[in-house]
Amino acid sequence: MPNLHFYKAVYTENDKISSVYELKESIWQALNNTNTIKLSGDGEEGIMLDILKIATYDKPTIDIDIERADFIFGCLGKEKDITNIQKRNREDYTYTDIEKTESEYVEIFTYFYLFFDNNIIVYLKTSSAPKIEELEKIFQNEDNKKLEIIPIVTKDLIKVLKKKDIIGTTKIKIPVPKDQLLNIAGVNLSQRDFDELRNENEVSLEIEIKAKRDRSIFNNNIIDTLINSFKKITKAKIKAKNSNEKIQEYDILTDKFIRKVEIKYNSGKYLERRNEIREKILDIYKQNRKDLELYIKD
């Protein structure tokens, strides 16, 4: 399952932070009446930017001028050597080469959004695709313009969770000294079984506290008490939401704002699948917008 990574876009002109209007204007000038920009330099591996949609939240499928837009949706692509890529038939397992002309190449790409209300970038991270930082090169030919892409971190995540209406299923994983296994309630190991564990590299205990539907498992104010009650934690994930939101899983130990995304395609057609991806990412951003605004406050 791929992940969505969230970033703050900081645009400066002459080393001064500029407005959203100025960012929009500069992007439009960089596009120069086209939807495609080459980001890589001469002799470098081909990195391409394609703007697929410039639209508003109210009408996300209708292109408008960037001045009135709430977001842009696009993709970043990278030239790929096809010596290790081929097509295979699902039924008889025969394979064929991917044919291309001398002027064509195969590209690995992924999608991103730039939302202008908070200058937040949402990037679908996939294997072999370009890093989102490649987008910083959009103004590489303008000495006075700079786009910096900074990961959004969740350093105050527990404070955010405390404000949620509902705290759901909580999972905590802790390492357990082998010589204490026999003293843990519910661990029915014989002495012989215990002795056979002596050569194991690591033993961990995972605690899962499940909640009733739409009910909190405990008072929000004791989240940090629960987390701090263990000497060492290797995993801590908590599901939480407000009454008008969908449930989200939060990773306490991960400092970057990341969300898993599962896309169940309803079509096998390329353009329809692209639309499904576009809609899914937009939906996840809307679900997380309030949390994101807390993390990007100065």
Disulfide bonds with the S-S distance in Angstrom:
none
